[in-house]
Amino acid sequence: MTDFLAMGGYAAYVWPAYAVFFAVLAWDYAAPALRRRRALRELRARLARQSVRKGASA
């Protein structure tokens, strides 16, 4: 098992590469959801501002 984890002496390069890969994979999964939430929040704020303007001008 230790031989596998040592990766033939290249563990210092292999394991960080795996970590970066999984970090990018997680970000790639989460980014669209975060972007959608931000867009919806901005849209709600814009609609609220417009409704206040229409109420004030009426």
PQR file of N, CA, C, O and H, with PARSE charges and radii, in Angstrom:
ATOM      1  N   MET A   1       0.819  -1.193   0.000 -0.4000 1.5000
ATOM      2  CA  MET A   1       0.000   0.000   0.000 -0.0000 2.0000
ATOM      3  C   MET A   1       0.868   1.264   0.000  0.5500 1.7000
ATOM      4  O   MET A   1       0.555   2.239  -0.683 -0.5500 1.4000
ATOM      5  N   THR A   2       1.939   1.238   0.758 -0.4000 1.5000
ATOM      6  CA  THR A   2       2.806   2.414   0.798 -0.0000 2.0000
ATOM      7  C   THR A   2       3.487   2.642  -0.544  0.5500 1.7000
ATOM      8  O   THR A   2       3.774   3.777  -0.922 -0.5500 1.4000
ATOM      9  H   THR A   2       2.194   0.446   1.313  0.4000 1.0000
ATOM     10  N   ASP A   3       3.747   1.531  -1.271 -0.4000 1.5000
ATOM     11  CA  ASP A   3       4.328   1.687  -2.613 -0.0000 2.0000
ATOM     12  C   ASP A   3       3.354   2.410  -3.535  0.5500 1.7000
ATOM     13  O   ASP A   3       3.752   3.262  -4.329 -0.5500 1.4000
ATOM     14  H   ASP A   3       3.513   0.608  -0.964  0.4000 1.0000
ATOM     15  N   PHE A   4       2.077   2.062  -3.422 -0.4000 1.5000
ATOM     16  CA  PHE A   4       1.068   2.729  -4.245 -0.0000 2.0000
ATOM     17  C   PHE A   4       0.986   4.210  -3.893  0.5500 1.7000
ATOM     18  O   PHE A   4       0.952   5.064  -4.779 -0.5500 1.4000
ATOM     19  H   PHE A   4       1.754   1.370  -2.776  0.4000 1.0000
ATOM     20  N   LEU A   5       0.954   4.508  -2.601 -0.4000 1.5000
ATOM     21  CA  LEU A   5       0.852   5.905  -2.174 -0.0000 2.0000
ATOM     22  C   LEU A   5       2.097   6.703  -2.517  0.5500 1.7000
ATOM     23  O   LEU A   5       2.013   7.913  -2.729 -0.5500 1.4000
ATOM     24  H   LEU A   5       0.981   3.815  -1.882  0.4000 1.0000
ATOM     25  N   ALA A   6       3.254   6.046  -2.576 -0.4000 1.5000
ATOM     26  CA  ALA A   6       4.493   6.733  -2.928 -0.0000 2.0000
ATOM     27  C   ALA A   6       4.573   7.007  -4.428  0.5500 1.7000
ATOM     28  O   ALA A   6       5.336   7.872  -4.858 -0.5500 1.4000
ATOM     29  H   ALA A   6       3.322   5.063  -2.404  0.4000 1.0000
ATOM     30  N   MET A   7       3.800   6.284  -5.220 -0.4000 1.5000
ATOM     31  CA  MET A   7       3.732   6.466  -6.680 -0.0000 2.0000
ATOM     32  C   MET A   7       5.117   6.409  -7.333  0.5500 1.7000
ATOM     33  O   MET A   7       5.422   7.178  -8.245 -0.5500 1.4000
ATOM     34  H   MET A   7       3.180   5.581  -4.871  0.4000 1.0000
ATOM     35  N   GLY A   8       5.930   5.495  -6.853 -0.4000 1.5000
ATOM     36  CA  GLY A   8       7.243   5.331  -7.458 -0.0000 2.0000
ATOM     37  C   GLY A   8       8.138   6.554  -7.292  0.5500 1.7000
ATOM     38  O   GLY A   8       9.005   6.808  -8.128 -0.5500 1.4000
ATOM     39  H   GLY A   8       5.682   4.871  -6.112  0.4000 1.0000
ATOM     40  N   GLY A   9       7.934   7.298  -6.236 -0.4000 1.5000
ATOM     41  CA  GLY A   9       8.742   8.486  -5.994 -0.0000 2.0000
ATOM     42  C   GLY A   9       8.152   9.762  -6.561  0.5500 1.7000
ATOM     43  O   GLY A   9       8.720  10.839  -6.378 -0.5500 1.4000
ATOM     44  H   GLY A   9       7.229   7.091  -5.557  0.4000 1.0000
ATOM     45  N   TYR A  10       7.032   9.663  -7.240 -0.4000 1.5000
ATOM     46  CA  TYR A  10       6.409  10.837  -7.861 -0.0000 2.0000
ATOM     47  C   TYR A  10       5.166  11.325  -7.103  0.5500 1.7000
ATOM     48  O   TYR A  10       4.376  12.101  -7.640 -0.5500 1.4000
ATOM     49  H   TYR A  10       6.570   8.788  -7.389  0.4000 1.0000
ATOM     50  N   ALA A  11       5.002  10.878  -5.883 -0.4000 1.5000
ATOM     51  CA  ALA A  11       3.811  11.237  -5.106 -0.0000 2.0000
ATOM     52  C   ALA A  11       3.691  12.743  -4.896  0.5500 1.7000
ATOM     53  O   ALA A  11       2.582  13.273  -4.829 -0.5500 1.4000
ATOM     54  H   ALA A  11       5.644  10.248  -5.446  0.4000 1.0000
ATOM     55  N   ALA A  12       4.812  13.427  -4.792 -0.4000 1.5000
ATOM     56  CA  ALA A  12       4.778  14.874  -4.578 -0.0000 2.0000
ATOM     57  C   ALA A  12       4.195  15.605  -5.784  0.5500 1.7000
ATOM     58  O   ALA A  12       3.761  16.750  -5.660 -0.5500 1.4000
ATOM     59  H   ALA A  12       5.713  12.997  -4.846  0.4000 1.0000
ATOM     60  N   TYR A  13       4.179  14.968  -6.928 -0.4000 1.5000
ATOM     61  CA  TYR A  13       3.610  15.562  -8.138 -0.0000 2.0000
ATOM     62  C   TYR A  13       2.221  15.008  -8.448  0.5500 1.7000
ATOM     63  O   TYR A  13       1.352  15.731  -8.934 -0.5500 1.4000
ATOM     64  H   TYR A  13       4.532  14.037  -7.029  0.4000 1.0000
ATOM     65  N   VAL A  14       2.017  13.721  -8.164 -0.4000 1.5000
ATOM     66  CA  VAL A  14       0.768  13.053  -8.537 -0.0000 2.0000
ATOM     67  C   VAL A  14      -0.381  13.489  -7.641  0.5500 1.7000
ATOM     68  O   VAL A  14      -1.437  13.868  -8.147 -0.5500 1.4000
ATOM     69  H   VAL A  14       2.723  13.134  -7.769  0.4000 1.0000
ATOM     70  N   TRP A  15      -0.203  13.444  -6.313 -0.4000 1.5000
ATOM     71  CA  TRP A  15      -1.312  13.750  -5.416 -0.0000 2.0000
ATOM     72  C   TRP A  15      -1.771  15.205  -5.506  0.5500 1.7000
ATOM     73  O   TRP A  15      -2.977  15.449  -5.476 -0.5500 1.4000
ATOM     74  H   TRP A  15       0.655  13.135  -5.902  0.4000 1.0000
ATOM     75  N   PRO A  16      -0.872  16.177  -5.615 -0.5600 1.5000
ATOM     76  CA  PRO A  16      -1.368  17.544  -5.842  0.2800 2.0000
ATOM     77  C   PRO A  16      -2.109  17.692  -7.175  0.5500 1.7000
ATOM     78  O   PRO A  16      -3.049  18.479  -7.280 -0.5500 1.4000
ATOM     79  N   ALA A  17      -1.688  16.941  -8.180 -0.4000 1.5000
ATOM     80  CA  ALA A  17      -2.399  16.992  -9.462 -0.0000 2.0000
ATOM     81  C   ALA A  17      -3.816  16.461  -9.304  0.5500 1.7000
ATOM     82  O   ALA A  17      -4.760  17.026  -9.855 -0.5500 1.4000
ATOM     83  H   ALA A  17      -0.924  16.301  -8.094  0.4000 1.0000
ATOM     84  N   TYR A  18      -3.966  15.371  -8.548 -0.4000 1.5000
ATOM     85  CA  TYR A  18      -5.310  14.862  -8.268 -0.0000 2.0000
ATOM     86  C   TYR A  18      -6.125  15.886  -7.481  0.5500 1.7000
ATOM     87  O   TYR A  18      -7.307  16.084  -7.760 -0.5500 1.4000
ATOM     88  H   TYR A  18      -3.199  14.912  -8.100  0.4000 1.0000
ATOM     89  N   ALA A  19      -5.501  16.536  -6.500 -0.4000 1.5000
ATOM     90  CA  ALA A  19      -6.210  17.528  -5.688 -0.0000 2.0000
ATOM     91  C   ALA A  19      -6.682  18.697  -6.548  0.5500 1.7000
ATOM     92  O   ALA A  19      -7.814  19.159  -6.402 -0.5500 1.4000
ATOM     93  H   ALA A  19      -4.541  16.375  -6.273  0.4000 1.0000
ATOM     94  N   VAL A  20      -5.830  19.171  -7.435 -0.4000 1.5000
ATOM     95  CA  VAL A  20      -6.217  20.275  -8.316 -0.0000 2.0000
ATOM     96  C   VAL A  20      -7.344  19.832  -9.243  0.5500 1.7000
ATOM     97  O   VAL A  20      -8.291  20.584  -9.474 -0.5500 1.4000
ATOM     98  H   VAL A  20      -4.911  18.796  -7.554  0.4000 1.0000
ATOM     99  N   PHE A  21      -7.246  18.626  -9.769 -0.4000 1.5000
ATOM    100  CA  PHE A  21      -8.286  18.104 -10.651 -0.0000 2.0000
ATOM    101  C   PHE A  21      -9.633  18.080  -9.945  0.5500 1.7000
ATOM    102  O   PHE A  21     -10.631  18.547 -10.493 -0.5500 1.4000
ATOM    103  H   PHE A  21      -6.477  18.016  -9.581  0.4000 1.0000
ATOM    104  N   PHE A  22      -9.666  17.532  -8.721 -0.4000 1.5000
ATOM    105  CA  PHE A  22     -10.946  17.439  -8.013 -0.0000 2.0000
ATOM    106  C   PHE A  22     -11.457  18.810  -7.565  0.5500 1.7000
ATOM    107  O   PHE A  22     -12.667  19.020  -7.487 -0.5500 1.4000
ATOM    108  H   PHE A  22      -8.855  17.152  -8.276  0.4000 1.0000
ATOM    109  N   ALA A  23     -10.553  19.737  -7.271 -0.4000 1.5000
ATOM    110  CA  ALA A  23     -10.980  21.099  -6.929 -0.0000 2.0000
ATOM    111  C   ALA A  23     -11.620  21.769  -8.144  0.5500 1.7000
ATOM    112  O   ALA A  23     -12.653  22.426  -8.017 -0.5500 1.4000
ATOM    113  H   ALA A  23      -9.570  19.565  -7.333  0.4000 1.0000
ATOM    114  N   VAL A  24     -11.015  21.606  -9.310 -0.4000 1.5000
ATOM    115  CA  VAL A  24     -11.588  22.184 -10.528 -0.0000 2.0000
ATOM    116  C   VAL A  24     -12.908  21.508 -10.859  0.5500 1.7000
ATOM    117  O   VAL A  24     -13.855  22.173 -11.279 -0.5500 1.4000
ATOM    118  H   VAL A  24     -10.176  21.072  -9.412  0.4000 1.0000
ATOM    119  N   LEU A  25     -12.982  20.209 -10.678 -0.4000 1.5000
ATOM    120  CA  LEU A  25     -14.221  19.487 -10.936 -0.0000 2.0000
ATOM    121  C   LEU A  25     -15.338  19.969 -10.014  0.5500 1.7000
ATOM    122  O   LEU A  25     -16.472  20.150 -10.456 -0.5500 1.4000
ATOM    123  H   LEU A  25     -12.213  19.668 -10.337  0.4000 1.0000
ATOM    124  N   ALA A  26     -15.024  20.176  -8.742 -0.4000 1.5000
ATOM    125  CA  ALA A  26     -16.028  20.675  -7.792 -0.0000 2.0000
ATOM    126  C   ALA A  26     -16.464  22.089  -8.163  0.5500 1.7000
ATOM    127  O   ALA A  26     -17.653  22.404  -8.106 -0.5500 1.4000
ATOM    128  H   ALA A  26     -14.102  20.028  -8.383  0.4000 1.0000
ATOM    129  N   TRP A  27     -15.511  22.945  -8.542 -0.4000 1.5000
ATOM    130  CA  TRP A  27     -15.856  24.306  -8.937 -0.0000 2.0000
ATOM    131  C   TRP A  27     -16.709  24.306 -10.199  0.5500 1.7000
ATOM    132  O   TRP A  27     -17.657  25.082 -10.318 -0.5500 1.4000
ATOM    133  H   TRP A  27     -14.546  22.690  -8.589  0.4000 1.0000
ATOM    134  N   ASP A  28     -16.368  23.438 -11.133 -0.4000 1.5000
ATOM    135  CA  ASP A  28     -17.125  23.339 -12.381 -0.0000 2.0000
ATOM    136  C   ASP A  28     -18.552  22.883 -12.120  0.5500 1.7000
ATOM    137  O   ASP A  28     -19.465  23.239 -12.865 -0.5500 1.4000
ATOM    138  H   ASP A  28     -15.598  22.807 -11.036  0.4000 1.0000
ATOM    139  N   TYR A  29     -18.748  22.106 -11.080 -0.4000 1.5000
ATOM    140  CA  TYR A  29     -20.081  21.656 -10.711 -0.0000 2.0000
ATOM    141  C   TYR A  29     -20.861  22.764  -9.994  0.5500 1.7000
ATOM    142  O   TYR A  29     -22.058  22.928 -10.227 -0.5500 1.4000
ATOM    143  H   TYR A  29     -18.007  21.816 -10.475  0.4000 1.0000
ATOM    144  N   ALA A  30     -20.191  23.518  -9.128 -0.4000 1.5000
ATOM    145  CA  ALA A  30     -20.868  24.510  -8.287 -0.0000 2.0000
ATOM    146  C   ALA A  30     -21.051  25.858  -8.966  0.5500 1.7000
ATOM    147  O   ALA A  30     -21.996  26.574  -8.635 -0.5500 1.4000
ATOM    148  H   ALA A  30     -19.219  23.384  -8.938  0.4000 1.0000
ATOM    149  N   ALA A  31     -20.198  26.228  -9.889 -0.4000 1.5000
ATOM    150  CA  ALA A  31     -20.224  27.568 -10.475 -0.0000 2.0000
ATOM    151  C   ALA A  31     -21.550  27.920 -11.150  0.5500 1.7000
ATOM    152  O   ALA A  31     -22.047  29.026 -10.930 -0.5500 1.4000
ATOM    153  H   ALA A  31     -19.430  25.646 -10.157  0.4000 1.0000
ATOM    154  N   PRO A  32     -22.152  27.042 -11.958 -0.5600 1.5000
ATOM    155  CA  PRO A  32     -23.428  27.423 -12.576  0.2800 2.0000
ATOM    156  C   PRO A  32     -24.545  27.680 -11.554  0.5500 1.7000
ATOM    157  O   PRO A  32     -25.357  28.585 -11.745 -0.5500 1.4000
ATOM    158  N   ALA A  33     -24.589  26.914 -10.500 -0.4000 1.5000
ATOM    159  CA  ALA A  33     -25.610  27.140  -9.473 -0.0000 2.0000
ATOM    160  C   ALA A  33     -25.393  28.472  -8.782  0.5500 1.7000
ATOM    161  O   ALA A  33     -26.351  29.198  -8.517 -0.5500 1.4000
ATOM    162  H   ALA A  33     -23.929  26.179 -10.345  0.4000 1.0000
ATOM    163  N   LEU A  34     -24.143  28.799  -8.487 -0.4000 1.5000
ATOM    164  CA  LEU A  34     -23.851  30.086  -7.851 -0.0000 2.0000
ATOM    165  C   LEU A  34     -24.165  31.245  -8.790  0.5500 1.7000
ATOM    166  O   LEU A  34     -24.694  32.272  -8.365 -0.5500 1.4000
ATOM    167  H   LEU A  34     -23.365  28.209  -8.702  0.4000 1.0000
ATOM    168  N   ARG A  35     -23.839  31.075 -10.060 -0.4000 1.5000
ATOM    169  CA  ARG A  35     -24.121  32.123 -11.051 -0.0000 2.0000
ATOM    170  C   ARG A  35     -25.637  32.312 -11.193  0.5500 1.7000
ATOM    171  O   ARG A  35     -26.112  33.442 -11.310 -0.5500 1.4000
ATOM    172  H   ARG A  35     -23.410  30.241 -10.406  0.4000 1.0000
ATOM    173  N   ARG A  36     -26.386  31.226 -11.182 -0.4000 1.5000
ATOM    174  CA  ARG A  36     -27.845  31.311 -11.304 -0.0000 2.0000
ATOM    175  C   ARG A  36     -28.445  32.026 -10.099  0.5500 1.7000
ATOM    176  O   ARG A  36     -29.329  32.869 -10.256 -0.5500 1.4000
ATOM    177  H   ARG A  36     -26.000  30.308 -11.087  0.4000 1.0000
ATOM    178  N   ARG A  37     -27.972  31.696  -8.896 -0.4000 1.5000
ATOM    179  CA  ARG A  37     -28.483  32.358  -7.696 -0.0000 2.0000
ATOM    180  C   ARG A  37     -28.203  33.852  -7.727  0.5500 1.7000
ATOM    181  O   ARG A  37     -29.062  34.652  -7.358 -0.5500 1.4000
ATOM    182  H   ARG A  37     -27.254  31.011  -8.769  0.4000 1.0000
ATOM    183  N   ARG A  38     -26.992  34.240  -8.169 -0.4000 1.5000
ATOM    184  CA  ARG A  38     -26.648  35.657  -8.241 -0.0000 2.0000
ATOM    185  C   ARG A  38     -27.518  36.366  -9.269  0.5500 1.7000
ATOM    186  O   ARG A  38     -27.981  37.479  -9.021 -0.5500 1.4000
ATOM    187  H   ARG A  38     -26.293  33.590  -8.469  0.4000 1.0000
ATOM    188  N   ALA A  39     -27.747  35.737 -10.421 -0.4000 1.5000
ATOM    189  CA  ALA A  39     -28.570  36.357 -11.456 -0.0000 2.0000
ATOM    190  C   ALA A  39     -30.005  36.534 -10.983  0.5500 1.7000
ATOM    191  O   ALA A  39     -30.620  37.568 -11.243 -0.5500 1.4000
ATOM    192  H   ALA A  39     -27.371  34.832 -10.623  0.4000 1.0000
ATOM    193  N   LEU A  40     -30.541  35.540 -10.293 -0.4000 1.5000
ATOM    194  CA  LEU A  40     -31.906  35.661  -9.775 -0.0000 2.0000
ATOM    195  C   LEU A  40     -32.004  36.751  -8.715  0.5500 1.7000
ATOM    196  O   LEU A  40     -32.985  37.493  -8.677 -0.5500 1.4000
ATOM    197  H   LEU A  40     -30.041  34.700 -10.082  0.4000 1.0000
ATOM    198  N   ARG A  41     -31.001  36.851  -7.860 -0.4000 1.5000
ATOM    199  CA  ARG A  41     -30.998  37.902  -6.830 -0.0000 2.0000
ATOM    200  C   ARG A  41     -30.949  39.285  -7.469  0.5500 1.7000
ATOM    201  O   ARG A  41     -31.655  40.196  -7.037 -0.5500 1.4000
ATOM    202  H   ARG A  41     -30.204  36.248  -7.891  0.4000 1.0000
ATOM    203  N   GLU A  42     -30.114  39.444  -8.502 -0.4000 1.5000
ATOM    204  CA  GLU A  42     -30.038  40.731  -9.193 -0.0000 2.0000
ATOM    205  C   GLU A  42     -31.341  41.051  -9.913  0.5500 1.7000
ATOM    206  O   GLU A  42     -31.769  42.205  -9.933 -0.5500 1.4000
ATOM    207  H   GLU A  42     -29.541  38.704  -8.853  0.4000 1.0000
ATOM    208  N   LEU A  43     -31.972  40.052 -10.497 -0.4000 1.5000
ATOM    209  CA  LEU A  43     -33.242  40.269 -11.189 -0.0000 2.0000
ATOM    210  C   LEU A  43     -34.339  40.676 -10.208  0.5500 1.7000
ATOM    211  O   LEU A  43     -35.126  41.580 -10.490 -0.5500 1.4000
ATOM    212  H   LEU A  43     -31.625  39.114 -10.480  0.4000 1.0000
ATOM    213  N   ARG A  44     -34.388  40.007  -9.058 -0.4000 1.5000
ATOM    214  CA  ARG A  44     -35.385  40.386  -8.048 -0.0000 2.0000
ATOM    215  C   ARG A  44     -35.165  41.820  -7.575  0.5500 1.7000
ATOM    216  O   ARG A  44     -36.125  42.568  -7.391 -0.5500 1.4000
ATOM    217  H   ARG A  44     -33.749  39.272  -8.830  0.4000 1.0000
ATOM    218  N   ALA A  45     -33.919  42.202  -7.381 -0.4000 1.5000
ATOM    219  CA  ALA A  45     -33.626  43.572  -6.945 -0.0000 2.0000
ATOM    220  C   ALA A  45     -34.030  44.569  -8.013  0.5500 1.7000
ATOM    221  O   ALA A  45     -34.592  45.618  -7.700 -0.5500 1.4000
ATOM    222  H   ALA A  45     -33.139  41.595  -7.530  0.4000 1.0000
ATOM    223  N   ARG A  46     -33.751  44.255  -9.273 -0.4000 1.5000
ATOM    224  CA  ARG A  46     -34.133  45.152 -10.364 -0.0000 2.0000
ATOM    225  C   ARG A  46     -35.649  45.289 -10.457  0.5500 1.7000
ATOM    226  O   ARG A  46     -36.163  46.391 -10.652 -0.5500 1.4000
ATOM    227  H   ARG A  46     -33.295  43.403  -9.528  0.4000 1.0000
ATOM    228  N   LEU A  47     -36.364  44.178 -10.319 -0.4000 1.5000
ATOM    229  CA  LEU A  47     -37.832  44.241 -10.365 -0.0000 2.0000
ATOM    230  C   LEU A  47     -38.393  45.037  -9.187  0.5500 1.7000
ATOM    231  O   LEU A  47     -39.376  45.761  -9.343 -0.5500 1.4000
ATOM    232  H   LEU A  47     -35.947  43.283 -10.161  0.4000 1.0000
ATOM    233  N   ALA A  48     -37.781  44.909  -8.019 -0.4000 1.5000
ATOM    234  CA  ALA A  48     -38.222  45.653  -6.850 -0.0000 2.0000
ATOM    235  C   ALA A  48     -38.008  47.150  -7.063  0.5500 1.7000
ATOM    236  O   ALA A  48     -38.869  47.957  -6.715 -0.5500 1.4000
ATOM    237  H   ALA A  48     -36.983  44.321  -7.892  0.4000 1.0000
ATOM    238  N   ARG A  49     -36.860  47.520  -7.635 -0.4000 1.5000
ATOM    239  CA  ARG A  49     -36.599  48.942  -7.910 -0.0000 2.0000
ATOM    240  C   ARG A  49     -37.595  49.484  -8.925  0.5500 1.7000
ATOM    241  O   ARG A  49     -38.075  50.609  -8.785 -0.5500 1.4000
ATOM    242  H   ARG A  49     -36.160  46.864  -7.918  0.4000 1.0000
ATOM    243  N   GLN A  50     -37.906  48.693  -9.942 -0.4000 1.5000
ATOM    244  CA  GLN A  50     -38.860  49.150 -10.953 -0.0000 2.0000
ATOM    245  C   GLN A  50     -40.252  49.306 -10.372  0.5500 1.7000
ATOM    246  O   GLN A  50     -40.961  50.252 -10.715 -0.5500 1.4000
ATOM    247  H   GLN A  50     -37.515  47.780 -10.056  0.4000 1.0000
ATOM    248  N   SER A  51     -40.654  48.399  -9.501 -0.4000 1.5000
ATOM    249  CA  SER A  51     -41.988  48.513  -8.920 -0.0000 2.0000
ATOM    250  C   SER A  51     -42.069  49.732  -7.993  0.5500 1.7000
ATOM    251  O   SER A  51     -43.121  50.364  -7.901 -0.5500 1.4000
ATOM    252  H   SER A  51     -40.078  47.630  -9.222  0.4000 1.0000
ATOM    253  N   VAL A  52     -40.978  50.065  -7.310 -0.4000 1.5000
ATOM    254  CA  VAL A  52     -40.971  51.257  -6.462 -0.0000 2.0000
ATOM    255  C   VAL A  52     -41.066  52.506  -7.322  0.5500 1.7000
ATOM    256  O   VAL A  52     -41.782  53.447  -6.979 -0.5500 1.4000
ATOM    257  H   VAL A  52     -40.124  49.551  -7.384  0.4000 1.0000
ATOM    258  N   ARG A  53     -40.344  52.520  -8.444 -0.4000 1.5000
ATOM    259  CA  ARG A  53     -40.414  53.681  -9.349 -0.0000 2.0000
ATOM    260  C   ARG A  53     -41.819  53.853  -9.918  0.5500 1.7000
ATOM    261  O   ARG A  53     -42.324  54.972 -10.002 -0.5500 1.4000
ATOM    262  H   ARG A  53     -39.762  51.756  -8.723  0.4000 1.0000
ATOM    263  N   LYS A  54     -42.437  52.766 -10.303 -0.4000 1.5000
ATOM    264  CA  LYS A  54     -43.791  52.859 -10.875 -0.0000 2.0000
ATOM    265  C   LYS A  54     -44.785  53.314  -9.825  0.5500 1.7000
ATOM    266  O   LYS A  54     -45.709  54.068 -10.131 -0.5500 1.4000
ATOM    267  H   LYS A  54     -42.026  51.857 -10.236  0.4000 1.0000
ATOM    268  N   GLY A  55     -44.608  52.865  -8.590 -0.4000 1.5000
ATOM    269  CA  GLY A  55     -45.497  53.280  -7.510 -0.0000 2.0000
ATOM    270  C   GLY A  55     -45.320  54.748  -7.171  0.5500 1.7000
ATOM    271  O   GLY A  55     -46.289  55.416  -6.809 -0.5500 1.4000
ATOM    272  H   GLY A  55     -43.858  52.253  -8.341  0.4000 1.0000
ATOM    273  N   ALA A  56     -44.134  55.253  -7.276 -0.4000 1.5000
ATOM    274  CA  ALA A  56     -43.867  56.659  -6.957 -0.0000 2.0000
ATOM    275  C   ALA A  56     -44.369  57.588  -8.044  0.5500 1.7000
ATOM    276  O   ALA A  56     -44.777  58.715  -7.765 -0.5500 1.4000
ATOM    277  H   ALA A  56     -43.347  54.711  -7.570  0.4000 1.0000
ATOM    278  N   SER A  57     -44.340  57.113  -9.295 -0.4000 1.5000
ATOM    279  CA  SER A  57     -44.769  57.976 -10.395 -0.0000 2.0000
ATOM    280  C   SER A  57     -46.275  57.937 -10.617  0.5500 1.7000
ATOM    281  O   SER A  57     -46.812  58.770 -11.348 -0.5500 1.4000
ATOM    282  H   SER A  57     -44.008  56.197  -9.522  0.4000 1.0000
ATOM    283  N   ALA A  58     -46.953  56.999 -10.009 -0.4000 1.5000
ATOM    284  CA  ALA A  58     -48.400  56.873 -10.248 -0.0000 2.0000
ATOM    285  C   ALA A  58     -49.217  57.821  -9.424  0.5500 1.7000
ATOM    286  O   ALA A  58     -50.444  57.825  -9.522 -0.5500 1.4000
ATOM    287  H   ALA A  58     -46.518  56.322  -9.415  0.4000 1.0000
TER
END
